[in-house]
Amino acid sequence: MVLSRVSTEGQDLTQQTDEVLREVYKDGYTDSNIVIIEDKESAIQLSEEERHGFNKMKEYISTNPNINCVFIDHHSNIQ
């Protein structure tokens, strides 16, 4: 499973997902056994309940016992 998240509209979600997928492929996973969850939302301004991508990942893991690894990418513009 891949969880890719960005905090702002100016960040490129596709680029970040592609970066994570390069690592996933290096570890031997293929497209047929990869689940991708992408989300644009601020982790700082949201409670855990409001983090839709994170919650979607947790729900998917809890209902799919075959998930054995999660790759996560998060970039932030915090300065």
N, C-alpha and C positions, 0 to 999 in steps of 0.2 A: 504494500500500500504506500502511496505517495501522498503526503499532505503538503501543499505549496500555498503559502499565504503572503500577501503583501498588505501594507498598511495604508497606502495612498493610491489614488487613481494614476499618479504619475509613474508608479513603478510598473515594470513589465512582468506580469504573472507568467506569461508563456516562457520567457527567457529563464525565469527561476525554475519552472517545472522542468524545462529541458536540462538545466544544470543538474538537478536531482536525478533525472532519468539516466544521465550518463553514468552516475554512480550505481544506480540500480542495475543497469546492464552489465557493468563491470563485475557485480556480485553474482551474475549468472541468471538474473530474472529476465523473462521475455514478456512481450506485450500481452500474451495470453494469460499471464498470471499477475498482472499489475492492475491495481485499482487506483485511479487518480482522483483526488479531491482538491479543488482549487477554490480559493476564497480571497476576496478583497475586503478586509475589515481591520479596524484598529484593535489590537489586543489591549492596549492601554486604556482605552475609553469604554471598553465593553466588559460586562461581567462574564463569568464563565458560561452562564446560561445563554448569553447573547452571541457567543462565538459559534456561528453556524457551521463553519468548516470543521472545527475541532469536535463539535458535538456530532456531526455527521460521521466523522471518523470513529468516535467512540461507539456510536450505535452500530456501525458496520462491523467493527471488531467484535462487539458483543453478540452479534447474530451470525457471524461467519467464523467458525472455529478454525478454518484453514489458514487464516491470516497468521503469519509467523514473523513478520518484520514490518516496521513502519519507517519510512524515510521521510524526514520533515525538512522543509526549507523555509526559513523566515528571514527576511531582510527588513531592516527598519531604517527610517530616516531620522532617528533620534540623534540629536547633537548635544 
